[in-house]
Amino acid sequence: MIRNILSIAGSDPSGGAGIQADLKTFSARGTYGMAVLTALTAQNTQGVTGVHPVPAEFVAEQIRTIFADVRVDAVKIGMIANTEIAETVADVLKPYRDSLPIVLDPVMIAKGGSPLLASEAMDAVTYRLMPVATVVTPNLPETAALLGEPVATTRQIMADQAERLRKIGPKAVLVKGGHLESSDSPDVLADASGIHWFEGNRVATKNTHGTGCTLSSAIAAELAKGASPAEAVAIAKAYLSGAIAAAGTLTVGTGHGPVQHFHEWW
């Protein structure tokens, strides 16, 4: 049976991140993708020039309409934009917390440095959205912001921060180590069974636009197929590594280009 995955996120008209990256990832992982928009953005590979949030109640209406008709096998949450949307999405999804895999990628800053989450929305994301999630996938700066702590500089700090985030309510937390100053790119997963490390070689490329969206979407797709969080992360990380390695085959923009979501086919 082909699984149906719902992304709740913002739009990237350049196609490398956001809803567009999520739908490409769902397809590449052999699942059917659906999309609820939380915000429109004006952006390209060089940065974001504008953000237009969708009214929170209309975000809720989109979600409810999908659930009223379509079997949803997993949900991925990306760009939330503001407090009202964060609280609304949390309220709508809370009844599904124990029956449906929900992956939260706490998107805060675009690759070019532009903010994608209002600063006052941090508490809503931390204490309202995170507790409904199966897996939360912050990078190092996002982890530090959620905890109100300095950015991790060692593996031990990464693992400690992952566990502290997990105690806030999500079932598992994957802290991504791409910002570590090292030759590799390790990620750490904290779940009920302990700490799990996922190693990865750092690929020398500037084309990493949408990597967080892609990884979290791939994890959601694998969870929907029945994988455990650790299994889903391992499969998703391998898929993303291939997509990053093949990013140079695309010629999209002059800034941070997208990864090649369909590297296994063309």
Secondary structure as GFF3:
##gff-version 3
##sequence-region A 1 266
A	DSSP	beta_strand	4	11	.	.	.	ID=ss1
A	DSSP	alpha_helix	18	28	.	.	.	ID=ss2
A	DSSP	beta_strand	32	44	.	.	.	ID=ss3
A	DSSP	beta_strand	47	53	.	.	.	ID=ss4
A	DSSP	alpha_helix	56	67	.	.	.	ID=ss5
A	DSSP	beta_strand	74	77	.	.	.	ID=ss6
A	DSSP	alpha_helix	83	93	.	.	.	ID=ss7
A	DSSP	three_ten_helix	94	96	.	.	.	ID=ss8
A	DSSP	beta_strand	102	104	.	.	.	ID=ss9
A	DSSP	three_ten_helix	119	121	.	.	.	ID=ss10
A	DSSP	alpha_helix	122	124	.	.	.	ID=ss11
A	DSSP	pi_helix	125	129	.	.	.	ID=ss12
A	DSSP	three_ten_helix	130	132	.	.	.	ID=ss13
A	DSSP	beta_strand	135	136	.	.	.	ID=ss14
A	DSSP	alpha_helix	140	147	.	.	.	ID=ss15
A	DSSP	alpha_helix	155	166	.	.	.	ID=ss16
A	DSSP	beta_strand	172	176	.	.	.	ID=ss17
A	DSSP	beta_strand	187	191	.	.	.	ID=ss18
A	DSSP	beta_strand	194	198	.	.	.	ID=ss19
A	DSSP	alpha_helix	211	224	.	.	.	ID=ss20
A	DSSP	alpha_helix	229	245	.	.	.	ID=ss21
A	DSSP	three_ten_helix	247	249	.	.	.	ID=ss22
###
